[in-house]
């Protein structure tokens, strides 16, 4: 019987080049007091009072404008 000849081959590894993801700049808002935000957004005193009662906050509470707008929508929508 004849012996089977085996052919030895080298295995090559494939390299995958992964591009690094671009860093996205995160914009951070400034925290202002509730009274300043209400003045900037021209919200009436009564509406400001309703938001403060809804969220249980006072005039000196620091908050971003987007968070205040969300509270304003919730408080006024529930009126």
C-alpha positions in Angstrom: 0.0 0.0 0.0 1.2 3.4 -0.9 1.3 6.0 1.7 -0.8 9.1 1.2 1.1 12.2 0.6 0.0 15.2 2.6 0.7 18.6 1.5 1.4 21.1 4.3 0.3 24.6 3.7 0.7 27.7 5.8 -2.5 29.3 7.0 -2.6 33.0 6.5 -4.5 35.2 8.8 -6.6 38.0 7.4 -6.4 41.4 8.9 -9.3 43.7 9.1 -8.7 47.4 9.4 -11.2 49.0 11.6 -11.5 52.8 11.3 -11.7 54.6 14.6 -15.1 56.2 15.2 -15.2 59.9 15.0 -15.8 61.6 18.3 -19.1 63.5 18.5 -19.0 66.7 20.4 -21.5 66.7 23.2 -23.0 70.1 23.7 -23.6 70.9 27.4 -26.1 73.5 28.4 -25.6 76.0 31.1 -27.5 75.6 34.3 -29.5 78.7 35.1 -31.9 79.5 37.9 -35.6 78.9 37.3 -36.4 82.6 37.5 -33.7 83.4 34.8 -35.0 80.7 32.5 -38.6 82.0 32.9 -37.4 85.5 32.1 -35.5 84.3 29.0 -38.5 82.3 27.7 -41.0 85.1 28.6 -43.2 82.8 30.8 -45.9 84.6 32.8 -45.8 84.6 36.6 -48.8 82.4 36.9 -47.4 79.8 34.6 -44.1 79.9 36.5 -46.0 79.4 39.7 -47.8 76.4 38.2 -44.5 74.8 37.1 -42.9 75.4 40.6 -45.9 73.8 42.3 -45.9 70.9 39.9 -42.1 70.1 40.3 -41.9 71.3 43.9 -39.0 73.7 43.1 -38.3 77.3 44.0 -36.8 80.3 42.1 -33.2 79.5 43.0 -33.2 75.9 41.6 -30.6 75.3 39.0 -31.9 73.7 35.8 -31.2 73.6 32.1 -33.5 75.2 29.6 -34.5 71.9 27.9 -35.4 70.3 31.2 -37.4 73.4 32.2 -39.3 73.3 28.9 -40.2 69.6 29.5 -41.5 70.5 33.0 -43.4 73.4 31.6 -45.1 71.2 29.0 -46.1 68.6 31.6 -47.3 71.2 34.1 -49.3 73.3 31.7 -50.7 70.3 29.9 -52.1 69.0 33.2 -53.9 72.3 33.9 
